[in-house]
Amino acid sequence: MKNKQKPKIAFFSFTCCEGCQLQVLSCEDELPDVLSLVDIVNFREAIDEKRDDYEIAFIEGSISRTQEIEEIKKIREKAKIVVALGACSATGGLNCLKNRFPMEEAQRVVYGNKAKNSKLIDTIPARPIHTVIPVDYYIHGCPITKSEFLDVLKSLLLGKKPDIPNYPVCVDCKMAGNVCVFEKGMTCAGPITRAGCSAICVTYGCVCWGCRGLVDDPNITAHEDTLKRYGLTVDGVLRGFDLYGGWEKYKEKQ
């Protein structure tokens, strides 16, 4: 009996730091088992080989150049399943900070005198990949968690829909035994941010900045009421949440 051919997976980078792919490579203990189940045919951080015969494409990074639009469309045409890998891909991520400014100003700050000939600088407002191609599944976070990546990959190999949390970070905080940061007079995006990170930022003394994006149906009104109850402003939390571009997802529904 012939062995069943292993599924082929590929990893692609657009505008990003590739930190989420580094998280994948950090799964040292699990990678031998993963490699026994799949063939990795494209992964710039790990292998020199590049092939285009893949079924599953994990895409990290936002789209911030016109050239990337055509590149990602070609990936979508070849892949049966596309997974957005991390905040830059899922919500636009930190790259969306440049969208607060006119593109000409962003070019000038980054490229200096070279920006005078802006036609040579291929830059457009940063955006998540779902604005360009259909996306099947999302792995959220900045960076992603290793456990969630492995869970999603396992589900895809079994032909199951990945179970991605759709409840707020507050649940993770309660499970971790954290004192609510609102009690400390700080602003937090946890009540409307998708869980699955084990509330790592709050656990280590920070606040939630919303890197995992909004839950599907965020209770915005309740969050506003919570802010007012603690004497905080709605504008304050929105400024923080915009750090990862996550608020755009909410505005798209309006």
Buried (B, 14 or more C-beta within 10 A) or exposed (E): EEEEEBBBBBBBBBBBBBBBBBBBBEBEEBBEEBEEEBBBBBBEEBEEEEEEEBBBBBBBBBBBBEEBBEEBEEBBEEBEBBBBBBBBBBBBBBBBBBBEEEBEEBBBEEBEEEBEEBEEBEBBBBBBBBEBBEBBBBBBBBBBBBEBBBBBBBBBBEEEEBEBBEEBBBBBBEEEEBEBBBEEEBBBBBBBBBBBBBBBBBBEEEBBBBBBBBBEEBEEEEBBEBBEEBEBEEEEBBEBBBBBBBBBBBEEEE
